[in-house]
């Protein structure tokens, strides 16, 4: 009795690139079907490279959500921002396709120019994704945008989508799955990310800070998961929020630690939903005037958000 031939599979990497706040993280979360990358209304939220894994038919697609590439100048020129942009560019190694996402509700700017300039030197094929097309009433404008961007860089295909409403993404997935190279799956079929949960926990807390504090303060904070103790039915998380001044620390704490308490509760609830376990979160705020350049000794204040 002869064995039937093994099923041919495909596997490859697709980097989602674009300017800050173009919708990269929203698109990744929609494509994978679960929140992997934090999303806020503020630009330059993503700082890490996040990989999301999706299986479509016989193809395993590994999406790489990169931090937004932007032109570094003036007060933006610090070690953190240089590292963010460098992280994006370092994510390009071994990528089979680049998906450049452009926010149609905004004008083409120097950050978009910077992204296209970076992509120009990459040999892998590029796909253009026009995002937020649902809010553009003048459809002729979409044609103008497509023409403009294709005149600056040669794109193999153009897709018009709304990442937020999950419209137009199916065609993109179908196209990518057919054009990735033959190969065995690199990740288990039930795995949707290689992003460590302790880092994901820190990112979720950082997202809550962005959503609760409207000033520019969130850009000057860093959340570190100091301890991540996981048991069968529970997880205990200790996190440090680094900020640059005592005044920023007071704002993050709020009166009677009310703001920090709200941030911790929101983080705990989302992590509980994400993991399916009882989660305890302990947050501490520490001051380091130049943490963006180097780490120093820190001043501490803490609060417990464990489940009761």
N, C-alpha and C positions, 0 to 999 in steps of 0.2 A: 504494500500500500504506500503510495507516494505522498509525501507531505505537500500541502499547499504552500506556495511561495509566501515568504514573509511580507507583510503589508509594508509598502513603501511609505516612509514618513518624511516630513520636512521639518526643519528647525532653523531659526535665525533670530538675529537681533535687530530691533528697530528703535533708533534713537528719536525721541520726541524733543525737538529743539524750537527755540523761539525767544522773543523778548520777554522780560518779566511781565507777568500777569496776562499772558496771551491765552491762557487756558490749558496749559500743558498738564498740570496736576489733575484738573477736572476731567480731561480726556482720558488720562491713564486710569483713574478710578472707574470711569464708565466702561472702558474697554475690558478691564479685568473683572468688573462686577463687585468690587469691594474697595473700601477706602484704604489706600496705601500711602497716598501723598496728601499732606495737609493743604487745605484750600482756604484762603481769606480774600477779602476784597482788596487788600494791599498788595502792591507789586513786590518782587524780590522776596517772596515768602520761603520758597524752596531753597535749602542750602546744601542738601545731600543728593547724591545720585540714588534713585530708587528704581528697582527692577520689578516690573509686574509681569506675570506669566499667564498667557491665555492659550488654550487649545481650541483650535477651530478645525473641524474635520480631522484630517491626519497631519495637521501642522501645529507645532508648538511655537508660539510667537513670544519672544522675550522683549517686552517694551522697556526702554530705559528713559525714565523721566529725569531730565537734566535741569539743574538750576538755570534760570534765565541768563542769557548772555547780554551784557550791557557795556556801554562805553565807560571806562573808569576815568574819572577826572575830578579835580577839585576835592571836595570833602568826601567823595566816594572812594578816594584813593587810600585805602587802608588794607591791612593784611587779610582781614575777613573777606572783603569784597574781591580782592585779588585771588584768594583761595576759592571763592564761589565760582568765579569765571573759569579758573583753572580746572576745577572739578568737572565743569561742563565739557571743556575741551578734551580732558583725559578720558571722558566717557565714550569717545568716538572710536577707540581701537576695537577692531573686530566687528564693527557694525555693518550689517548687510544693506540696510536702507535708512535714510534720514527722512523724517517727516517734519517739515517746517510748518509750524502752526502760526497763522497770522490773524490777529483780531481785526475783523472787518469794520468794527465800530470806531476804530482809531486811524489816524493818518500814519503813513509810512514815516519812520523816524530814524535817527542815527543808531538806535539800538538794533532796529531791524537790519540796517545796513551792516552793522557789526556782525550780526549772525550770518548773513549771506556771504560776507567776506570770509568768515571762518569756514563755511560750507564749501566755498569755491575750491579750496585745496583738497577736498575729500573726493576720493574716486568712486565711492559707492553711490548708487542712484538716489535721487532726491524726489520726494513727493511733496506737493503743496497742499496744505489743508487750510481752507478759509473757514475760520470759526466765527460764531455768532451771526451767521447769515440770516437767521430768523428775524433779526431786528433791523435789517436793511430793507427799507421800503422800495428804494430805487434799484431795481435789479440790474440796470445798466451799469451801476457802480461796481457790482461784483465782476462784471466783464472787464471794466477798466482796471480794477485791482489785479485781476488775473494777468492781464496783459502787461501791466507794470512790473509785477514780480517775475514773470517769465522773461522779461527783457533784461533783468538783472542776473538771473540764474536759470539755467535750463532744468526744468522739472519734467519728470517722466509722466506724471499724472497729476490732475488737480481734483480735489474733493471739497465739496461745500457741506459744512456740518454745523450743528449746534451741539457742542459737547454737553452743555448743561441740560438740554432736553433729550439728549441721546438720539439725535436725528442725523441721518447720513453716515453714521459710523459703521453700519453693517456693510455698506459697499466698500469702505476702506479696509475693513477686516478681510472681506472676501478677496479683494485684490492682492493684499499683502500675503495671505495664506497661499495663493497660487504662485507667487513669484519668489518666495524664499527658497534657498537651496535644499536639496535632499539631505537628510541627516537624521540621526537618532535623537530622541528627546534628551535634553540635557538636565531636566529636572523631573522629579516624580510627578505623575499626572495630577495629584491632588494638591500640589504646591502652587501658590499664586504669587509668592515673592521670596526673595532671598534676603530681605531687609530684616535685620535682627529685631526682635520684639522690644528689647530694652531701648533701642534707638527710636523705634516707632512710638513707644510710650513717651519719650522726651519730646518728640515732634508733636504729639497730640497735646501735650501740656503747653508747648510753645504756641500752637494754634489758638488755644483758649486765651492765652495772654494777648495775642493779636486781636481777638474778637471782643475782649473786655476792656482793653485800654486803647483809646482812640488817638493818643498822641504818638509821636515818633519813637517813643520809648521801646516798643517791641523790637525795633531794629538794633537796639543796643543791648539786647539780652541774649543769653545762651542758656539752654536747659540741658543739664547732664543727669542721666540716670546713674546715681551712685551705687545703688543696690537694686537688684531684681531677683527676688527669691520666689521661685515658683514651686508650688506643691500640687498635689492631685486636684484639689478643688479651690485653691486660693492662690493669690499672688500678692506679695508685699513689695511695694516700690518706694524707694527713697530717691528724691530728685533735688538737685540744687539749681536754683535760678540765679545766674550771674548777671549783675547789672553794673553800670559804671559810676553811679553817684548815690549818695545817701538819699537825695531827694527823689530819685527814680525808685529807690527801694521803698520809700514811704508810699509812693503812688501805687506800686505793685501790691503792697500790703493792704492799703486802704485803712479807713478808720476801724479800729478794733480787728484788724486783719480781715475785714469783710470782703475785699476784692480778691485777696489770695484764697480765701475760703471758697468763693464762688468759682474761681479758676480750678481749684483742686477738685471740687465736687463735679464740675463738668467733665474734667479729665477722667475722674474715677468712673463716672457713668458710661462714658464712651469706651473705656478700656474693659469694663465689665461686659458690655454688649459685644465687643470685639472678641474677647477671649472666652466668654461663657463661664467665667469663674468669678468668685468673690474677690474683689480687688481692694486693697488698702493703699492709699497714696499719702506719702509724707513729703511735704514741700518745705524747702528752706530757701531763703533769699540771702545772697552773699554779694558784697560789694568788691569789685576789682576795677579800678579806674582804667586800666589798659588791658583788659582780658582779650581784646581783639588783636593785640600784638603779642601778649605773653601772659602766662598765669602767675599769680602771686598768692600770698596768704589772704584769706578772706574773713570778713566779719559775718557773723551768722545770726539769723533768727529763723525759727521754724514753727510749723503748725501741722497738726495731724488731721488727715482726711480719711481715716480708716472707716470702713463700713461698720455700722452699729447693728 
